[in-house]
């Protein structure tokens, strides 16, 4: 049964209060990592799973419905995400993109659109491989359109740390995708991410 305290906290979260997310994160993060680790058997992977659950919690906050208890809800989400992670194939087959020749794409809008869609899949894979905190910062800024200051408050880190993590994310993504972006650079990558 959900307590009055939890109801109040969830209500604040649904209203977009980042302080509520921070309280939930600080209260349950370590325990949820242990829950995930029992399934995925990898510490970094477990942290990634929990981070993903908290990002989705924030992203879907307005339509959040919890009828049991907050920890039970979070545990179920972590268990499901952990199981999905085990099934997930992380290796993207390079052969699937090699048919798109950047040099010959010219002004063909259809080919360019197909290339960007393929690149967005590569980018998603590369994002999933980012270090936990780097991925969290990048996702909150690019997908949730949070400001650097808002991300600093949500993750309880300094503004400078957010800037460093964002620069690190772009550097790692550029490195991961450099063979597919010989002439275009990070701007094409960011355009592709709009398709995600």
Residue frames relative to the residue before (quaternion, step in Angstrom):
aa qw qx qy qz dx dy dz
X 1.0000 0.0000 0.0000 0.0000 0.00 0.00 0.00
X 0.4243 -0.7220 0.4889 0.2442 3.54 -0.87 0.96
X 0.3899 -0.7400 0.5050 0.2130 3.56 -0.89 0.98
X 0.6481 -0.5139 0.3908 0.4040 3.57 -1.29 0.33
X 0.6244 0.5466 -0.3316 0.4487 3.55 1.06 -0.75
X 0.6603 0.4936 -0.2985 0.4808 3.55 1.02 -0.87
X 0.6167 0.5522 -0.3383 0.4476 3.59 1.02 -0.80
X 0.6619 0.5053 -0.2989 0.4661 3.55 0.95 -0.92
X 0.6558 0.5166 -0.3029 0.4597 3.57 0.99 -0.89
X 0.6598 0.5006 -0.2979 0.4748 3.57 0.98 -0.90
X 0.6199 0.5451 -0.3321 0.4564 3.57 1.04 -0.78
X 0.6526 0.5045 -0.3044 0.4764 3.57 0.97 -0.86
X 0.6331 0.5320 -0.3236 0.4598 3.56 1.03 -0.85
X 0.6720 0.5092 -0.2938 0.4504 3.59 0.89 -0.96
X 0.6678 0.4840 -0.2896 0.4858 3.56 1.19 -0.55
X 0.5855 -0.6330 0.3432 0.3725 3.56 1.30 0.09
X 0.4057 0.7063 -0.4867 0.3158 3.59 1.17 0.43
X 0.3474 -0.7668 0.5079 0.1830 3.55 -0.48 1.21
X 0.5716 0.5897 -0.3822 0.4236 3.58 1.16 -0.51
X 0.6165 0.5370 -0.3449 0.4611 3.59 1.12 -0.63
X 0.6376 0.5154 -0.3211 0.4741 3.57 1.01 -0.82
X 0.6418 0.5336 -0.3212 0.4474 3.56 1.00 -0.82
X 0.6373 0.5228 -0.3231 0.4649 3.60 1.01 -0.83
X 0.6622 0.5012 -0.3005 0.4691 3.57 0.92 -0.95
X 0.6412 0.5327 -0.3126 0.4554 3.57 0.98 -0.91
X 0.7066 0.4705 -0.2664 0.4565 3.58 0.78 -1.04
X 0.6682 0.5202 -0.2951 0.4426 3.58 1.09 -0.71
X 0.8402 0.2601 -0.0810 0.4689 3.57 0.81 -1.00
X 0.4513 0.7375 -0.4410 0.2405 3.61 1.18 -0.34
X 0.6930 0.4851 -0.2907 0.4471 3.61 0.71 -1.05
X 0.6657 0.5077 -0.2936 0.4615 3.57 0.91 -0.94
X 0.6728 0.4975 -0.2961 0.4605 3.59 0.93 -0.89
X 0.5993 0.5454 -0.3525 0.4682 3.58 1.12 -0.63
X 0.6435 0.5153 -0.3114 0.4727 3.57 1.05 -0.76
X 0.6201 0.5375 -0.3287 0.4675 3.57 1.08 -0.80
X 0.6915 0.4753 -0.2751 0.4692 3.57 0.87 -0.97
X 0.6340 0.5505 -0.3288 0.4323 3.58 0.97 -0.86
X 0.6137 0.5601 -0.3419 0.4391 3.58 1.08 -0.71
X 0.7070 0.4289 -0.2489 0.5042 3.59 1.22 -0.48
X 0.7908 0.3413 -0.1752 0.4769 3.59 0.73 -1.05
X 0.2794 -0.8131 0.4705 0.1987 3.59 1.29 -0.34
X 0.6644 0.4135 -0.3199 0.5340 3.56 1.07 0.71
X 0.4627 -0.7296 0.4328 0.2573 3.56 -0.61 1.18
X 0.6830 0.4781 -0.2922 0.4686 3.58 0.86 -0.92
X 0.6397 0.5247 -0.3168 0.4637 3.55 1.00 -0.83
X 0.6340 0.5324 -0.3213 0.4597 3.57 1.02 -0.82
X 0.6504 0.5080 -0.3116 0.4709 3.58 0.97 -0.84
X 0.6293 0.5355 -0.3241 0.4607 3.57 1.05 -0.79
X 0.6385 0.5360 -0.3143 0.4541 3.55 0.99 -0.90
X 0.6841 0.4820 -0.2825 0.4688 3.56 0.85 -1.01
X 0.6269 0.5321 -0.3365 0.4589 3.57 1.00 -0.81
X 0.6488 0.5205 -0.3114 0.4596 3.57 0.98 -0.85
X 0.6366 0.5293 -0.3258 0.4566 3.58 1.00 -0.80
X 0.6796 0.4801 -0.2966 0.4686 3.60 0.94 -0.85
X 0.6184 0.5279 -0.3463 0.4680 3.59 1.05 -0.68
X 0.6692 0.4806 -0.2949 0.4839 3.58 0.96 -0.86
X 0.5948 0.5676 -0.3558 0.4443 3.58 1.08 -0.71
X 0.6854 0.4643 -0.2717 0.4908 3.57 0.97 -0.91
X 0.6637 0.5280 -0.3074 0.4315 3.56 0.91 -0.93
X 0.7787 0.3193 -0.1539 0.5177 3.59 1.01 -0.85
X 0.2614 0.8339 -0.4640 0.1447 3.56 1.27 0.29
X 0.6627 0.5458 -0.3221 0.3991 3.59 0.93 -0.85
X 0.7604 0.3138 -0.1915 0.5354 3.61 1.10 -0.59
X 0.3068 0.7795 -0.4864 0.2483 3.55 1.24 0.48
X 0.0029 -0.7825 0.6220 -0.0293 3.57 -0.90 1.00
X 0.0410 0.7960 -0.5990 0.0769 3.59 -0.51 1.21
X 0.1005 -0.8393 0.5341 0.0097 3.57 -0.54 1.19
X 0.6683 0.4667 -0.3059 0.4919 3.59 1.19 -0.36
X 0.6516 -0.4033 0.3246 0.5545 3.56 0.11 -1.32
X 0.6476 -0.5400 0.3685 0.3915 3.55 -1.19 0.47
X 0.6857 0.4647 -0.3177 0.4615 3.65 0.78 -0.85
X 0.6306 0.5277 -0.3384 0.4576 3.60 1.04 -0.71
X 0.6352 0.5302 -0.3129 0.4663 3.57 1.04 -0.83
X 0.6841 0.4846 -0.2776 0.4692 3.56 0.88 -0.99
X 0.6392 0.5253 -0.3299 0.4545 3.58 0.96 -0.81
X 0.6501 0.5113 -0.3172 0.4640 3.58 0.93 -0.88
X 0.6499 0.5175 -0.3125 0.4606 3.58 0.97 -0.86
X 0.6667 0.4959 -0.2969 0.4705 3.59 0.96 -0.87
X 0.6372 0.5189 -0.3308 0.4639 3.60 0.95 -0.81
X 0.6781 0.4914 -0.2961 0.4594 3.59 0.86 -0.96
X 0.6694 0.4947 -0.2956 0.4687 3.58 0.95 -0.90
X 0.6250 0.5386 -0.3289 0.4594 3.58 1.04 -0.75
X 0.6619 0.4961 -0.2987 0.4761 3.57 0.96 -0.88
X 0.6419 0.5160 -0.3180 0.4697 3.57 1.03 -0.79
X 0.6324 0.5522 -0.3240 0.4362 3.55 1.07 -0.81
X 0.6196 0.5446 -0.3353 0.4550 3.55 1.07 -0.74
X 0.7033 0.4696 -0.2537 0.4695 3.56 1.03 -0.86
X 0.5868 0.6375 -0.3516 0.3543 3.54 1.18 -0.59
X 0.2763 -0.7396 0.5884 0.1743 3.55 -0.95 0.86
X 0.2427 -0.8183 0.5092 0.1106 3.53 -0.50 1.20
X 0.6489 0.5353 -0.3304 0.4281 3.56 1.14 -0.51
X 0.2159 -0.7726 0.5871 0.1091 3.56 -0.68 1.11
X 0.3938 -0.7392 0.4966 0.2278 3.59 -0.74 1.05
X 0.4236 -0.7368 0.4722 0.2338 3.51 -0.56 1.21
X 0.5830 0.6098 -0.3730 0.3861 3.59 1.08 -0.67
X 0.6186 0.5803 -0.3403 0.4058 3.57 1.11 -0.61
X 0.7400 0.3840 -0.2294 0.5023 3.57 1.18 -0.42
X 0.5367 0.6760 -0.3922 0.3180 3.58 1.19 -0.46
X 0.5830 0.5956 -0.3786 0.4027 3.59 1.18 -0.43
X 0.6555 0.4784 -0.3131 0.4934 3.56 1.26 -0.29
X 0.1184 -0.8106 0.5732 0.0213 3.55 -0.40 1.26
X 0.3991 -0.7479 0.4807 0.2243 3.56 -0.42 1.24
X 0.6715 0.5289 -0.3111 0.4153 3.57 0.90 -0.90
X 0.7512 0.3902 -0.2079 0.4902 3.57 1.11 -0.64
X 0.4669 0.7089 -0.4343 0.3014 3.56 1.26 -0.03
X 0.1365 -0.8461 0.5058 0.0982 3.58 1.20 -0.57
X 0.7541 -0.3489 0.2875 0.4764 3.53 -0.92 -0.97
X 0.3771 0.7334 -0.4871 0.2874 3.56 1.22 0.30
X 0.3292 -0.7946 0.4786 0.1767 3.58 -0.22 1.28
X 0.6243 0.5449 -0.3448 0.4410 3.58 1.04 -0.74
X 0.6751 0.4834 -0.2932 0.4739 3.58 0.90 -0.94
X 0.6472 0.5179 -0.3236 0.4563 3.58 0.98 -0.81
X 0.6437 0.5175 -0.3190 0.4649 3.57 1.02 -0.81
X 0.6471 0.5123 -0.3125 0.4702 3.57 1.00 -0.85
X 0.6375 0.5284 -0.3281 0.4547 3.56 1.00 -0.82
X 0.6669 0.5024 -0.3047 0.4582 3.58 0.92 -0.92
X 0.6312 0.5243 -0.3350 0.4630 3.58 1.06 -0.71
X 0.6500 0.4956 -0.3097 0.4858 3.57 1.01 -0.82
X 0.6564 0.5149 -0.3083 0.4572 3.55 0.97 -0.87
X 0.6180 0.5474 -0.3501 0.4425 3.58 1.06 -0.69
X 0.6257 0.5215 -0.3346 0.4739 3.58 1.11 -0.66
X 0.6321 0.5143 -0.3196 0.4835 3.55 1.03 -0.80
X 0.6532 0.5218 -0.3107 0.4523 3.56 0.96 -0.90
X 0.6361 0.5294 -0.3278 0.4557 3.59 0.97 -0.84
X 0.6468 0.5132 -0.3113 0.4706 3.56 0.98 -0.83
X 0.6634 0.5041 -0.2950 0.4677 3.57 0.99 -0.89
X 0.6243 0.5366 -0.3352 0.4581 3.59 1.05 -0.76
X 0.6509 0.5268 -0.3152 0.4466 3.58 0.96 -0.86
X 0.6899 0.4800 -0.2742 0.4674 3.58 1.17 -0.58
X 0.4617 0.6776 -0.4544 0.3483 3.61 1.26 -0.05
X 0.6003 -0.5341 0.4343 0.4072 3.61 -1.17 0.46
X 0.6966 -0.5342 0.2842 0.3853 3.57 -1.08 0.78
X 0.7387 0.4114 -0.2565 0.4682 3.60 0.63 -1.07
X 0.6146 0.5481 -0.3396 0.4544 3.57 1.07 -0.76
X 0.6637 0.5008 -0.2987 0.4685 3.58 0.95 -0.90
X 0.6379 0.5321 -0.3294 0.4488 3.58 0.99 -0.82
X 0.6620 0.5031 -0.3005 0.4673 3.58 0.90 -0.95
X 0.6741 0.5068 -0.2942 0.4496 3.56 0.85 -1.01
X 0.6802 0.5048 -0.2887 0.4462 3.58 0.90 -0.96
X 0.6721 0.4987 -0.3033 0.4555 3.57 0.91 -0.88
X 0.6875 0.4670 -0.2854 0.4773 3.59 1.04 -0.73
X 0.7483 0.4100 -0.2314 0.4672 3.60 0.79 -0.99
X 0.7718 0.3658 -0.1963 0.4816 3.61 0.85 -0.95
X 0.7613 0.3606 -0.1926 0.5033 3.55 0.94 -0.89
X 0.3299 -0.7895 0.4577 0.2416 3.56 1.37 -0.13
X 0.2706 0.7472 -0.5459 0.2654 3.56 1.01 0.88
X 0.4779 -0.6218 0.5247 0.3311 3.53 -1.23 0.45
X 0.6601 -0.4869 0.3714 0.4350 3.57 -1.25 0.31
X 0.6444 0.5322 -0.3171 0.4482 3.57 0.99 -0.83
X 0.6553 0.5078 -0.3113 0.4646 3.59 0.98 -0.83
X 0.6458 0.5127 -0.3186 0.4675 3.57 1.00 -0.80
X 0.6197 0.5437 -0.3365 0.4550 3.57 1.01 -0.82
X 0.6775 0.4881 -0.2864 0.4698 3.57 0.97 -0.87
X 0.6681 0.5194 -0.2992 0.4409 3.58 0.94 -0.89
X 0.7710 0.3460 -0.1764 0.5046 3.57 0.92 -0.92
X 0.3922 -0.7516 0.4522 0.2771 3.55 1.35 0.02
X 0.5232 0.5738 -0.4515 0.4395 3.55 0.87 1.04
X 0.6240 -0.5620 0.3840 0.3838 3.58 -1.22 0.31
X 0.6387 -0.5225 0.4046 0.3941 3.54 -1.28 0.43
X 0.6342 0.5337 -0.3227 0.4570 3.57 1.05 -0.80
X 0.6347 0.5294 -0.3256 0.4592 3.56 1.05 -0.77
X 0.6196 0.5348 -0.3361 0.4660 3.58 1.06 -0.75
X 0.6535 0.5170 -0.3085 0.4588 3.57 0.93 -0.93
X 0.6595 0.5109 -0.3017 0.4616 3.58 0.97 -0.90
X 0.6669 0.5023 -0.3045 0.4584 3.58 0.96 -0.88
X 0.6442 0.5161 -0.3264 0.4605 3.59 1.01 -0.78
X 0.6439 0.5035 -0.3150 0.4824 3.59 1.00 -0.82
X 0.6335 0.5308 -0.3174 0.4649 3.57 1.04 -0.82
X 0.6430 0.5315 -0.3204 0.4488 3.59 0.96 -0.88
X 0.6812 0.4840 -0.2913 0.4656 3.58 0.86 -0.97
X 0.6377 0.5269 -0.3259 0.4577 3.58 1.04 -0.79
X 0.6860 0.4821 -0.2840 0.4652 3.59 0.91 -0.94
X 0.6519 0.5074 -0.3172 0.4658 3.58 1.02 -0.76
X 0.6283 0.5273 -0.3289 0.4680 3.55 1.03 -0.81
X 0.6605 0.5085 -0.2960 0.4665 3.57 1.00 -0.87
X 0.6750 0.5097 -0.2946 0.4448 3.58 0.94 -0.91
X 0.7854 0.3261 -0.1483 0.5049 3.57 1.07 -0.75
X 0.3390 0.7980 -0.4624 0.1858 3.59 1.26 0.09
X 0.6635 0.5139 -0.3279 0.4339 3.61 1.00 -0.69
X 0.6835 0.4507 -0.2869 0.4974 3.56 1.25 -0.34
X 0.7352 0.3612 -0.2061 0.5353 3.58 1.28 -0.19
X 0.0678 0.8601 -0.5045 0.0338 3.61 0.83 0.87
X 0.8225 0.2394 -0.1044 0.5053 3.57 0.97 -0.71
X 0.7015 0.5196 -0.2538 0.4166 3.57 1.23 -0.17
X 0.3200 -0.7863 0.4823 0.2161 3.58 1.05 -0.64
X 0.7965 -0.3692 0.2294 0.4203 3.51 -1.40 -0.10
X 0.5645 0.6204 -0.3988 0.3708 3.64 1.09 -0.53
X 0.6468 0.4997 -0.3186 0.4801 3.58 1.05 -0.76
X 0.6068 0.5531 -0.3427 0.4566 3.56 1.07 -0.75
X 0.6824 0.4819 -0.2903 0.4667 3.58 0.87 -0.94
X 0.6169 0.5262 -0.3444 0.4733 3.57 1.07 -0.67
X 0.6448 0.5209 -0.3189 0.4595 3.58 0.96 -0.83
X 0.6424 0.5468 -0.3269 0.4260 3.57 1.03 -0.77
X 0.5506 0.6035 -0.4006 0.4150 3.57 1.18 -0.36
X 0.6347 0.5278 -0.3215 0.4639 3.58 1.25 -0.40
X 0.5415 0.6475 -0.4018 0.3550 3.58 1.20 -0.34
